[in-house]
Amino acid sequence: MSTVNICSCPHDRKTALEVYRQSLKEFETLAADEPNSSIAQRGLAIAYSRLADALWDTPNRKQCAELYRKSLAISQQLAAADPNDKVARFGLAADLRNMGDVLAELGNLDGAIGYYRHAIAIVEVLSGADPGNLLRRSQVGEGMVTLGALLAKNKQLEAARQTTLRGPRHSSSSCRAGWDAARDQ
């Protein structure tokens, strides 16, 4: 399987998108051939999410939403199949956050807020189980700050204030890249 980070070819988006699409086809085949393999299914979820990430700066956010939905459906199945699998739980949280992001861009603030709340709840549990993990703590903080902004945009000002104030307690920095790096473990 060949996957490429979109950032590694910023001057050739067309080639990067072709590589992501080819990678997705390969993971779809692998997942179809090995439907009971959590590794194959996780790879497919990541491939959907990566292609959506690569398409983010294009006009078609609805296509991003559909790819994120497919990734989320797989992540939900993996997390349900093994509730103790921290990687599966974090993959689910990352996909919930992605859906929150895309719904916010599409103007569905209520939906975005719901996805963000669910993602934060999962990461808070993961962070609580590993209190020394600064990456998890910062992901909770980043999620809180983003959720606070969504709540404010949705005119839920007191909830926005309370949520935003909780964010810095968890985070020493904003690290969206940390979500993606942890998801790909």
C-alpha positions in Angstrom: 0.0 0.0 0.0 1.3 3.4 -0.8 0.0 6.4 1.1 1.3 9.9 0.9 0.8 12.8 3.2 -0.8 15.6 1.3 1.7 18.0 2.9 4.6 16.1 1.3 3.4 17.2 -2.2 1.9 20.7 -1.7 2.8 21.7 -5.2 1.1 18.7 -6.9 -2.3 18.3 -5.3 -3.5 16.4 -8.3 -0.8 13.7 -7.8 -1.4 13.5 -4.1 -5.2 13.1 -4.6 -4.5 10.3 -7.1 -2.3 8.6 -4.6 -5.0 8.9 -1.9 -7.7 7.6 -4.3 -5.5 4.6 -5.3 -4.7 3.9 -1.6 -8.4 4.0 -0.8 -9.1 1.4 -3.6 -6.4 -0.8 -2.2 -7.8 -0.6 1.3 -11.3 -1.2 0.0 -10.1 -4.4 -1.7 -8.2 -5.5 1.4 -11.1 -4.8 3.7 -13.5 -6.7 1.4 -11.0 -9.7 1.3 -10.6 -9.6 5.1 -13.9 -8.3 6.6 -13.0 -9.6 10.1 -9.6 -8.0 10.2 -9.6 -5.0 12.5 -6.3 -3.9 10.9 -7.8 -4.0 7.4 -10.9 -2.2 8.6 -8.9 0.5 10.5 -6.8 1.0 7.4 -9.9 1.6 5.3 -11.3 4.1 7.8 -8.0 6.0 7.8 -7.9 5.9 3.9 -11.5 7.4 3.8 -10.4 10.1 6.3 -7.2 10.9 4.6 -8.9 11.4 1.3 -11.5 13.7 2.9 -8.6 15.6 4.5 -6.9 16.0 1.1 -10.2 17.3 -0.4 -10.9 19.7 2.5 -9.6 22.8 0.6 -11.8 22.0 -2.5 -15.3 23.4 -2.9 -17.0 20.0 -2.4 -17.4 19.7 1.4 -20.3 17.3 0.9 -17.9 14.8 -0.6 -15.7 15.3 2.5 -18.7 14.7 4.7 -19.5 11.5 2.9 -16.0 10.2 3.2 -15.8 11.1 6.9 -19.2 9.3 7.5 -17.8 6.2 5.9 -14.7 6.4 8.2 -17.0 7.1 11.2 -19.2 4.0 10.5 -16.1 1.8 10.4 -14.7 3.3 13.6 -18.0 2.9 15.4 -18.0 -0.8 14.5 -14.4 -1.3 15.6 -14.9 0.5 18.9 -18.1 -1.5 19.6 -16.4 -4.7 18.8 -13.7 -4.1 21.4 -14.6 -1.3 23.9 -11.2 -1.7 25.6 -9.2 -1.0 22.4 -7.8 2.5 23.0 -6.7 2.9 19.4 -10.2 2.0 18.2 -11.7 4.4 20.8 -9.4 7.2 19.7 -10.1 6.5 16.0 -13.8 6.9 16.8 -13.1 10.2 18.6 -11.0 11.5 15.7 -13.8 10.6 13.2 -16.4 12.3 15.4 -14.3 15.4 15.5 -13.9 15.3 11.7 -17.7 15.1 11.3 -18.1 18.0 13.7 -15.6 20.0 11.6 -17.3 19.3 8.3 -20.9 19.9 9.7 -19.7 23.2 11.1 -18.4 24.2 7.7 -21.7 23.1 6.1 -23.6 25.3 8.6 -25.1 22.5 10.8 -23.9 23.9 14.1 -26.2 21.7 16.2 -24.9 18.6 14.5 -21.3 19.8 14.8 -21.7 20.5 18.6 -23.1 17.0 19.1 -20.2 15.3 17.4 -17.7 17.4 19.3 -19.3 16.7 22.6 -19.1 12.9 21.9 -15.5 13.1 20.7 -14.5 15.1 23.8 -16.2 12.6 26.1 -14.2 9.7 24.6 -10.9 11.6 24.8 -11.6 12.7 28.3 -12.0 9.0 29.3 -8.8 8.1 27.5 -6.9 11.0 29.0 -8.2 10.1 32.5 -6.9 6.6 32.1 -3.4 8.0 31.2 -3.1 11.3 33.1 0.5 11.8 32.2 -0.2 11.7 28.5 0.1 15.4 27.5 -1.0 14.7 24.0 -4.4 13.4 25.2 -4.8 16.3 27.6 -4.0 18.8 24.9 -6.5 17.1 22.6 -9.2 17.5 25.2 -8.3 21.1 25.6 -8.3 21.8 21.9 -11.7 20.1 21.6 -13.1 22.2 24.4 -11.9 25.4 22.8 -13.3 24.4 19.4 -16.6 23.3 21.0 -16.8 26.6 22.9 -16.4 28.5 19.6 -19.2 26.4 18.0 -21.4 27.1 21.0 -20.8 30.8 20.8 -21.5 30.8 17.1 -24.7 29.0 17.9 -25.7 31.8 20.4 -25.2 29.4 23.4 -23.0 32.0 25.1 -23.0 30.7 28.7 -22.3 27.1 27.6 -19.6 28.5 25.3 -17.9 30.4 28.2 -18.0 27.4 30.5 -16.7 25.1 27.9 -13.9 27.4 26.7 -12.7 28.0 30.2 -12.4 24.3 30.7 -10.1 23.9 27.7 -6.9 25.5 29.0 -6.9 23.2 32.0 -6.4 20.3 29.7 -4.1 21.8 27.0 -0.7 23.2 26.9 -1.0 23.8 23.2 -3.4 23.2 20.3 -2.5 20.1 18.5 -4.9 18.9 15.7 -1.9 17.1 14.3 -1.8 15.1 17.5 -5.3 13.8 16.8 -4.3 12.6 13.4 -0.9 11.2 14.5 -2.6 9.2 17.3 -5.4 8.0 15.1 -2.9 6.5 12.6 -1.1 4.4 15.3 
